[in-house]
Amino acid sequence: MANVVRTHPQGAVVGGSRSHGKPDGNLLPEPPCKHGISYRICFYLYFSTVCDILFLMTKTTLVAGKDMPACSKFADGLSQMERRVVVCEPPSLDDMTDDAETDAASQAVNNRQQKIMGKAAGVATVPWNKPSPISARTLLLSAEAFFEGLDEVVLYFDEELFASRANQVNIEECAQGCDEMILSYQYLTLEVLNRFQRRHDNANPGVLVFLLKEGPSAADAMRMPSLRNGAYSIASPVVAAAATAFMAFAENIVAIHGDLPNIRILLVRGDKNMDIVSNDAAFAKWLASYIDALEETKTKTDARKSLSWIKPGSKVQSGGFSLFGRR
């Protein structure tokens, strides 16, 4: 027999006991509030409303290219900067399909299960089958479904992370590398541009960030043998070529789409020798603060100025330009 103590809303405490599931006549039923609804339900409704208001005051950011769990610190950093974050994760075998209806249906079930937890934590995960252009579209739909909108997309190419996973040079590695480190970013970029053009206006442009975290290549290690001291993962020709392709693609996307009034495109490049880049949480916080500061200037740089790669740690000037730019 377990003792039960219940506190009356007016402050009175009623004692009683419960045994073997039998009702105890000494326990008072939970009284309704003045509107005829229990205080517990009122609290839940109030809490839900407050959460919805807070969510409306924040931005939703999708991070793609660097998957969970490697991206966890970066996601945490963004969530601390008033962002609701959606991060990609490798798909399970059930997720790897090119059937759009099947893919969307299965993802809807996953979204329903994760949405409550994702809202509570501010970070949600979505599977992305990188070689599939259909999966790129489904990824954006899923990201929007979690938090009812999408404001920013960060395409994160971590060269050293890829180098630690792909160090062979053979036909299979070349094919897989092209799918996962080149085509995937291109598929997703085109979907993002298309969606931002339809969903954002000039007063509230969508933000697309190409984020390159550079690492040494085999050619760099040949020129500087000290790079092979074990502190770095040396990029194979496949990974190094993919990093170069990422840079070229990003720059040319800016050249073609950088003048669109409802899309802001940023190019960011750094390496782990920079303190702020070596810490993914700090890197994310700087990026979020940079975007916020840029939006506060109420100006949008044109395609020519946007072609300059932004150095991590830079500050936005009053004219909307970075204090430090790099080519």
C-alpha positions in Angstrom: 0.0 0.0 0.0 1.5 3.3 -1.1 0.8 6.7 0.5 -0.5 9.4 -1.8 -0.5 13.1 -1.1 -2.3 15.4 -3.4 -2.2 19.2 -3.2 -5.4 21.1 -3.8 -5.0 24.1 -6.1 -6.1 26.4 -3.2 -3.3 25.0 -1.1 -5.0 22.3 0.9 -3.4 18.9 1.1 -5.5 15.8 1.1 -3.9 12.5 2.2 -5.1 9.1 1.3 -4.0 5.7 0.0 -4.3 3.6 -3.1 -4.2 -0.2 -2.9 -4.5 -2.7 -5.7 -5.9 -0.2 -8.2 -9.1 0.3 -6.1 -10.4 3.9 -6.0 -9.9 5.7 -2.7 -12.8 7.7 -1.5 -10.5 10.0 0.5 -8.8 11.4 -2.6 -10.4 14.5 -4.1 -10.9 14.5 -7.9 -8.9 17.1 -9.7 -11.0 20.2 -9.7 -11.7 22.1 -12.9 -10.5 25.7 -13.4 -13.1 28.5 -13.8 -13.5 27.5 -17.5 -14.5 23.9 -16.7 -11.1 22.5 -17.8 -8.7 20.7 -15.6 -5.6 22.7 -14.5 -3.4 20.0 -16.0 -5.0 20.5 -19.5 -4.8 24.3 -19.1 -1.0 24.0 -18.4 -0.5 21.8 -21.4 -2.4 24.2 -23.6 -0.4 27.2 -22.2 2.9 25.4 -22.7 2.1 24.4 -26.2 1.1 27.9 -27.1 4.3 29.4 -25.6 6.4 26.9 -27.6 4.6 27.8 -30.8 5.2 31.5 -30.2 8.9 30.9 -29.5 9.2 28.8 -32.7 7.7 31.7 -34.7 10.4 33.9 -33.4 13.3 31.7 -34.5 14.7 30.5 -37.9 14.8 27.1 -39.3 18.2 25.9 -40.7 19.0 22.8 -42.7 22.5 21.5 -42.5 23.5 19.1 -45.3 26.7 17.4 -46.4 28.1 16.7 -42.9 25.8 14.1 -41.4 25.0 13.2 -37.9 26.6 12.3 -35.6 29.7 14.1 -36.9 27.6 17.3 -37.2 26.2 17.2 -33.7 28.4 20.0 -32.3 27.7 22.2 -35.3 24.0 21.7 -34.9 24.1 22.4 -31.1 25.9 25.7 -31.9 23.2 26.8 -34.3 20.4 25.8 -31.9 22.0 28.1 -29.3 21.7 31.0 -31.7 17.8 30.8 -31.9 17.8 28.3 -34.7 15.6 25.2 -35.1 18.0 22.8 -36.8 17.4 19.9 -39.2 20.5 17.8 -39.8 20.9 15.0 -42.3 21.7 11.4 -41.4 22.7 8.4 -43.6 19.6 6.6 -44.8 18.6 3.1 -43.7 18.0 0.5 -46.4 14.3 1.2 -46.2 14.9 4.8 -47.0 17.0 4.2 -50.1 14.3 4.4 -52.8 13.7 6.5 -55.9 10.0 6.0 -55.7 8.8 9.5 -54.8 5.4 8.4 -53.3 7.0 5.6 -51.2 9.8 7.9 -50.1 7.4 10.7 -49.1 5.0 8.3 -47.3 7.7 6.6 -45.2 9.2 10.0 -44.4 5.9 11.3 -43.3 5.7 8.5 -40.7 9.2 9.3 -39.5 8.4 13.0 -39.3 5.3 12.3 -37.1 7.4 10.3 -34.7 10.3 12.7 -34.5 8.4 16.0 -34.6 7.6 16.3 -30.9 11.1 15.4 -29.9 12.6 17.6 -32.5 10.6 20.6 -31.4 11.5 20.0 -27.8 15.3 19.8 -28.5 15.4 22.2 -31.4 17.3 19.7 -33.5 15.8 17.1 -35.7 17.4 14.6 -38.1 16.2 13.5 -41.6 17.7 10.7 -43.8 19.2 11.8 -47.1 20.1 9.4 -49.8 22.8 11.5 -51.5 23.0 9.9 -54.9 19.2 10.4 -55.5 17.9 13.7 -56.9 14.4 12.7 -55.6 15.8 12.3 -52.1 17.1 15.9 -52.3 13.6 17.2 -52.9 12.2 14.9 -50.2 14.8 16.2 -47.8 13.6 19.8 -48.2 10.0 18.8 -47.8 10.9 16.9 -44.6 12.9 19.8 -43.2 9.9 22.2 -43.8 7.5 19.7 -42.3 9.4 19.6 -39.0 9.2 23.3 -38.2 6.7 24.7 -40.7 9.3 26.5 -42.8 12.8 26.8 -44.0 14.9 29.9 -43.8 18.5 28.9 -44.2 20.4 26.0 -45.8 24.1 25.3 -45.0 25.9 23.0 -47.5 28.8 21.8 -45.4 31.8 20.2 -47.1 34.3 19.0 -44.5 37.2 17.9 -46.6 39.2 16.3 -43.8 36.2 14.4 -42.6 35.7 13.0 -46.1 39.4 12.2 -46.3 39.2 10.1 -43.2 36.5 8.0 -44.7 37.6 7.7 -48.4 41.3 7.1 -48.8 41.3 4.7 -51.8 41.8 5.4 -55.5 39.8 3.0 -57.5 36.8 2.9 -59.8 34.3 2.2 -57.0 35.7 5.1 -54.9 35.5 7.4 -57.9 31.9 6.5 -58.6 30.8 6.8 -55.0 32.8 10.0 -54.4 31.1 11.6 -57.4 27.7 10.6 -56.1 28.2 11.6 -52.5 30.6 14.5 -52.7 29.8 16.2 -56.0 26.3 15.4 -57.4 24.6 15.4 -54.0 25.5 19.0 -53.4 24.5 20.0 -56.9 21.1 18.2 -56.7 20.3 19.8 -53.4 21.5 23.3 -54.4 19.1 23.3 -57.4 16.2 22.2 -55.2 17.0 24.9 -52.6 17.2 27.6 -55.3 13.9 26.6 -56.8 12.2 26.4 -53.4 13.6 29.7 -52.1 12.5 31.5 -55.3 8.9 30.3 -54.7 8.8 30.6 -50.9 10.7 33.8 -50.1 10.2 37.5 -51.0 12.6 40.4 -51.3 12.0 41.5 -47.7 12.8 38.0 -46.3 15.3 36.3 -48.6 16.3 32.7 -48.1 19.9 32.1 -47.1 22.1 29.5 -48.9 25.6 29.0 -47.5 28.4 27.1 -49.1 30.7 26.2 -46.2 34.0 24.6 -47.0 36.3 23.3 -44.3 39.5 22.7 -46.1 42.1 20.0 -45.4 45.4 19.0 -46.9 45.6 16.9 -50.1 48.2 14.4 -51.2 49.8 17.1 -53.3 49.9 19.4 -50.3 51.6 16.7 -48.2 54.2 16.2 -51.0 55.0 19.8 -50.9 55.0 19.9 -47.1 56.0 16.5 -45.6 55.3 17.7 -42.1 51.5 17.4 -42.8 52.0 13.7 -42.6 52.6 13.9 -38.8 49.3 12.2 -38.0 47.5 15.4 -37.1 45.7 15.6 -40.4 43.7 13.3 -42.6 45.2 13.6 -46.1 42.7 13.9 -48.9 42.9 11.4 -51.7 42.7 12.6 -55.3 39.0 11.8 -55.3 38.2 13.9 -52.2 40.6 16.7 -53.3 38.9 16.8 -56.7 35.4 16.9 -55.0 36.5 19.8 -52.8 37.7 21.7 -55.9 34.4 20.9 -57.6 32.5 22.2 -54.6 34.3 25.5 -54.8 33.8 25.9 -58.5 30.2 25.0 -58.4 29.5 27.4 -55.5 31.2 30.3 -57.2 29.4 29.8 -60.5 26.1 29.4 -58.7 26.7 32.9 -57.2 27.7 34.2 -60.6 24.3 33.1 -62.1 21.9 33.5 -59.1 23.7 36.0 -56.8 21.6 38.9 -58.1 18.3 37.3 -57.2 16.6 39.7 -54.7 14.9 36.9 -52.6 18.0 34.6 -52.2 21.2 35.5 -50.3 24.2 33.3 -51.1 27.3 33.2 -48.9 30.6 31.5 -49.6 32.6 30.6 -46.4 36.0 28.9 -46.4 38.5 28.1 -43.7 40.6 25.3 -42.2 41.1 23.8 -38.8 44.3 25.8 -38.2 41.8 28.7 -37.4 40.7 28.4 -33.8 37.1 29.2 -34.7 37.0 26.5 -37.4 38.5 23.8 -35.2 35.5 24.0 -32.9 32.3 23.2 -34.8 30.1 24.7 -32.1 32.0 28.0 -32.2 32.0 27.8 -36.0 28.3 27.5 -36.1 27.7 30.3 -33.6 29.9 32.7 -35.6 28.1 31.8 -38.9 24.7 32.4 -37.3 25.8 35.7 -35.8 27.3 36.7 -39.2 24.0 36.0 -41.0 22.0 37.9 -38.4 24.3 40.9 -38.6 24.1 40.8 -42.4 20.3 40.9 -42.3 20.4 43.8 -39.9 22.1 45.9 -42.5 19.1 45.6 -44.7 21.3 45.4 -47.7 22.0 42.6 -50.2 25.3 42.4 -52.0 25.3 41.7 -55.7 26.7 38.7 -57.4 30.1 40.2 -58.1 30.7 41.1 -54.4 29.3 37.8 -53.2 32.0 35.9 -55.2 34.5 36.6 -52.4 34.9 33.8 -49.9 34.3 34.9 -46.4 36.9 34.1 -43.8 35.5 32.6 -40.6 35.7 35.1 -37.7 35.0 38.1 -40.1 32.6 40.8 -39.0 30.0 42.4 -41.2 30.5 46.1 -41.9 27.8 48.7 -42.2 27.7 48.4 -45.9 27.0 44.7 -45.8 30.5 43.6 -46.7 32.8 41.4 -44.8 35.8 42.9 -43.1 37.9 40.1 -44.5 37.3 38.4 -47.8 39.4 35.9 -49.7 39.5 34.7 -53.2 
